[in-house]
Amino acid sequence: MLDAVRYVVDNGVKWANLPADFPPYRRVHAFARRWQATGLLAELDDRLRVKVRQREDRSLDPTAAIVESQSVRAAADIPRSTSGWGGGKKVGGRKRHLVVDCLGLVLAVAVTAVSVQDRDAGVALLERLRAMYFSIRLVWADGGYAGRLVDWATEKCRRTLQIVKRCDETAGFVVLPRRWVVERTLSWLMRSRRLVRDYETLPAMHEAMVLWSMTMLMSCRLAGRHPSGFSRSAPRAR
């Protein structure tokens, strides 16, 4: 069952197009939905992340994180009620909001319509982060999260939201401190073909696909088979 779900995530095929040597696709889909709904997938992701952090000589509980969003085009059959149009990037679909630790491992994910502003989605995301990880005190973000969200994070969540901005005088591509970690994670996830576009009817299943992709990356890393681009190197941080 696990291999069948990972096959869908990695290759981006329809559930009905699973090879015949896997279980019936309806059972595989029900298995994936059950793991998502009962929290087993999130638990698997948490346990693998702990093992990766142990292997990298990091504390089990992260104390800092980075947040970022990524707009993804939606398939034609995605409901209009859960998708939208992003005027800035001219993309119609959804937006996935990620929080990662300093190794680039996903801590939390939320999927919204692409029309939702980062700072608005950041409220629910930071609340989820506070409930799941009491040890995190510092979160880095880009300019899309600036404004009232910074004060809200300090007053309500007791978290420091530090904005890492690009200098206006800088020309061309520049690697920004801390933000490059989450950008690298987004590139890792895009290697899973199921995540290149949004094919999921439910936003919750899109979130699950992100976690499935991350569990595949961490499993390979723990087994000593590092996928291309999944570097072991990462900056030392809090």
Secondary structure as GFF3:
##gff-version 3
##sequence-region A 1 238
A	DSSP	alpha_helix	2	11	.	.	.	ID=ss1
A	DSSP	three_ten_helix	15	17	.	.	.	ID=ss2
A	DSSP	alpha_helix	25	38	.	.	.	ID=ss3
A	DSSP	alpha_helix	40	55	.	.	.	ID=ss4
A	DSSP	beta_strand	64	73	.	.	.	ID=ss5
A	DSSP	three_ten_helix	80	82	.	.	.	ID=ss6
A	DSSP	beta_strand	84	86	.	.	.	ID=ss7
A	DSSP	beta_strand	91	100	.	.	.	ID=ss8
A	DSSP	beta_strand	106	113	.	.	.	ID=ss9
A	DSSP	alpha_helix	118	132	.	.	.	ID=ss10
A	DSSP	beta_strand	138	141	.	.	.	ID=ss11
A	DSSP	three_ten_helix	143	145	.	.	.	ID=ss12
A	DSSP	alpha_helix	148	155	.	.	.	ID=ss13
A	DSSP	beta_strand	160	163	.	.	.	ID=ss14
A	DSSP	alpha_helix	179	189	.	.	.	ID=ss15
A	DSSP	three_ten_helix	193	195	.	.	.	ID=ss16
A	DSSP	alpha_helix	203	222	.	.	.	ID=ss17
###
